[in-house]
Amino acid sequence: MDIAEQLVNGILDTLPLQIAVIDETSSIIYVNQAWRAFGLFYGLELNTDWFGIAYLDICRANEDTNLPLLINGIENVLSGKSGHFSMDYLCHTPTKQPTWLTLNLQPMQTTLADNKLFLLSLTNITHHKQVEDRISALTHTDPLTGLANRRRLEQFMRDEWSRAIRHQSSLSVMMIDADHFKQLNDSMGHAAGDECLRKLAGILKRYSNRPGDMAARYGGEEFVLILGQTTQQEAIKIAERIRQKVMELDIRFAGHRLMTISIGIASLGMHQSTSHKEQHARNQSLNFSEDGDLLIEQADKALYVAKKQGRNRVEVYDKHHRLTVPLTF
Ligand SMILES: Nc1nc2c(ncn2[C@@H]2O[C@H](COP(=O)(O)OP(=O)(O)OP(=O)(O)O)[C@@H](O)[C@H]2O)c(=O)[nH]1
């Protein structure tokens, strides 16, 4: 080995990047030290003979990499259909925390062999993904209460709405607003007001545990609870329990007034007289479209009614309210 060769080998083995060179049949003809080291996590020896092993076979044998997108991407580069392939994927080694890798594959500029050669590299991007996840969590979380913020809620609502339509399942939305909160702030101070909002959020969190549920801060002292696969009747029971729990906090302000909440409910598939299927057919024919915001608007109207009718109560959006209460927005 001459000095230049030793130097190149030294560089390749020092790089933290996992590097392999493969031919047109995906057979491995070279791996660097980082590649060998990663093999350790799969129980492979450092001196495993990688030469001649087909990389595509490795990919197909592992459920993390047996992905049509990844396999096709590699095949397209090897067959010359595309000049480059790159993809991020999550890798679960048996002994290590889940690791995010970026796979890069491209033809090499070399005259070393008769065969075409390809440079394959795997870069560990777990740290970047974790930072991305943290940023994403921050942009979707209300800092005061830790609940989802309005942006996250709207996204979730659209998903749950279309899921409910697709599966013909029920879906309920609650709009929750603290009563006389201005007065509470004025008498207890803004910091104490914040603490009350956190306590209220804590209660809402306890009632939104299932995957189709979400508690969110809609703004100010207003919260929304989305309850997947929950009928109007079930939602009313839950709302009543939440209302009771808030009273049990026994937060008093302005001398004697108990902190309470008002709740408006709107549900998809709300009429008991018709079958589930009929309800959904009607919901769709009413041109509710894909817009789950409608349910939030209806819950808000029901909340308005609850406020009008004296607060500390649960009201449901239905025809009755539309007929009897003049709503002005
Ligand atoms: N402490 C605190 N107060 C807030 C926050 N966001 C909004 N508020 C207060 O909540 C109060 C809401 O007042 P209003 O909209 O008049 O409603 P209300 O006094 O609760 O009256 P009703 O809803 O009709 O029962 C305002 O005084 C806001 O300043 C917050 O993050 N922290």
The ligand as an SDF file (V2000), in Angstrom:
LIG
                    3D

 32 34  0  0  0  0  0  0  0  0999 V2000
  -54.7260   34.9830   33.5820 N   0  0  0  0  0  0  0  0  0  0  0  0
  -54.9960   34.9280   32.2870 C   0  0  0  0  0  0  0  0  0  0  0  0
  -56.0970   35.5130   31.8110 N   0  0  0  0  0  0  0  0  0  0  0  0
  -56.3760   35.4390   30.5160 C   0  0  0  0  0  0  0  0  0  0  0  0
  -55.5550   34.7300   29.6320 C   0  0  0  0  0  0  0  0  0  0  0  0
  -56.1030   34.8040   28.3860 N   0  0  0  0  0  0  0  0  0  0  0  0
  -57.2250   35.5520   28.5070 C   0  0  0  0  0  0  0  0  0  0  0  0
  -57.4040   35.9350   29.7820 N   0  0  0  0  0  0  0  0  0  0  0  0
  -58.4410   36.7930   30.3370 C   0  0  0  0  0  0  0  0  0  0  0  0
  -59.6990   36.1700   30.2690 O   0  0  0  0  0  0  0  0  0  0  0  0
  -60.6810   37.2220   30.3390 C   0  0  0  0  0  0  0  0  0  0  0  0
  -61.8070   36.9000   29.4170 C   0  0  0  0  0  0  0  0  0  0  0  0
  -62.7760   37.8850   29.6180 O   0  0  0  0  0  0  0  0  0  0  0  0
  -64.1410   37.9290   28.8430 P   0  0  0  0  0  0  0  0  0  0  0  0
  -63.9360   37.5280   27.4190 O   0  0  0  0  0  0  0  0  0  0  0  0
  -64.7720   39.2310   29.1030 O   0  0  0  0  0  0  0  0  0  0  0  0
  -64.9800   36.7670   29.4500 O   0  0  0  0  0  0  0  0  0  0  0  0
  -65.3880   36.4420   30.9530 P   0  0  0  0  0  0  0  0  0  0  0  0
  -64.9920   37.5290   31.9040 O   0  0  0  0  0  0  0  0  0  0  0  0
  -64.8650   35.0820   31.2720 O   0  0  0  0  0  0  0  0  0  0  0  0
  -66.9330   36.4070   30.8470 O   0  0  0  0  0  0  0  0  0  0  0  0
  -67.8520   35.2300   30.3110 P   0  0  0  0  0  0  0  0  0  0  0  0
  -67.0190   34.4100   29.3400 O   0  0  0  0  0  0  0  0  0  0  0  0
  -68.9770   35.8960   29.6060 O   0  0  0  0  0  0  0  0  0  0  0  0
  -68.2560   34.4410   31.4700 O   0  0  0  0  0  0  0  0  0  0  0  0
  -59.9750   38.5120   29.9750 C   0  0  0  0  0  0  0  0  0  0  0  0
  -59.9030   39.3220   31.1240 O   0  0  0  0  0  0  0  0  0  0  0  0
  -58.6050   38.0670   29.5450 C   0  0  0  0  0  0  0  0  0  0  0  0
  -57.6080   38.9920   29.9020 O   0  0  0  0  0  0  0  0  0  0  0  0
  -54.3790   34.1230   30.1630 C   0  0  0  0  0  0  0  0  0  0  0  0
  -53.5920   33.4730   29.4630 O   0  0  0  0  0  0  0  0  0  0  0  0
  -54.1510   34.2280   31.4690 N   0  0  0  0  0  0  0  0  0  0  0  0
  1  2  1  0
  2  3  2  0
  2 32  1  0
  3  4  1  0
  4  5  2  0
  4  8  1  0
  5  6  1  0
  5 30  1  0
  6  7  2  0
  7  8  1  0
  8  9  1  0
  9 10  1  0
  9 28  1  0
 10 11  1  0
 11 12  1  0
 11 26  1  0
 12 13  1  0
 13 14  1  0
 14 15  2  0
 14 16  1  0
 14 17  1  0
 17 18  1  0
 18 19  2  0
 18 20  1  0
 18 21  1  0
 21 22  1  0
 22 23  2  0
 22 24  1  0
 22 25  1  0
 26 27  1  0
 26 28  1  0
 28 29  1  0
 30 31  2  0
 30 32  1  0
M  END
$$$$
